[in-house]
Amino acid sequence: MSATEDITRYQRDALLAVLRVGADATRRKSITGRKGLLKAACRHVDDARLPLVDIPKIRVWHRVKLRSLKLPSAGSQLDEMVQLLRDDEPEHWATTGASLDVQDLDAFLVDHPNLGLRSSLQRIARSCFAPDQHADFAAYLKKRDGTPDRRRVLQMYVLFAYVTGSKDKAEKIATVLSVPQGLRAMRSHYQYDKSRYGQQRAAVRAFVTDLEEHRQDAGNTAFPNWKDYVDTKG
């Protein structure tokens, strides 16, 4: 079988997964049309190929110690993680320049931190539970009746909170669980991406503010140069 045929086979299987298991009423609307279906299929293929990472298992005695974190309900935990995977903000951010009619800007935008976080979340899920490219993320964490599986949701959410949470929260989790290097690296990468994005977003907002002032002032103020706001040297 050629590489092309192999990719096509994976896309076909993933596409069937989207239609059969991975799509709820909302998701069906978002994958209508040939391009949408192919994009969803490719995303499932990519998720299925993500490498696994060493994961600390949450035991009964861990749960008692984790209560000090005052985590939200299982349903809220699940909703927060699923929303991250469905959020369009990383895509909107990547086309900020185009939306402002300054397309050159987009080439210098850093990735939205949630872009890498999505892959990290999928890797954690596949590492915690039996990898299955025919189930979307939420399917890993629900019982057959559709309600959240509290044990599985907690397993995922605590690791999610470690990667994304404050330094204090991460340290508290690390005192309860033995956090492997792979998860530490995930947290480091996410926090770094979050910091870079925060700095650049502030610069872009300043540019947008001045650009809007220029446009509202009928051109009496100078047209702002986005390169004076955003670092182009990397």
Buried (B, 14 or more C-beta within 10 A) or exposed (E): EEEEEEEEEBBEBBBBBBBEBBBEEEBEEEBEEEEEBBBBBBBBBBBBEBEEBEBBEBEEEBBEEBEEBEBEEBEEBBBBBBEBBEEEEBEEBBEBBEEBEBEEBBEBBBEBBBBBBBBBBBBBBBBBBEBBBBBBBBBBBBEEEEEBBBEBBBBBBBBBBBBBBEEEBBEBBBEBBEBEEBBBEBBEBBBEBBEBBEEBBEBBEBBBEBBEEBEEEEEEEEEBEBEEBBEEEE
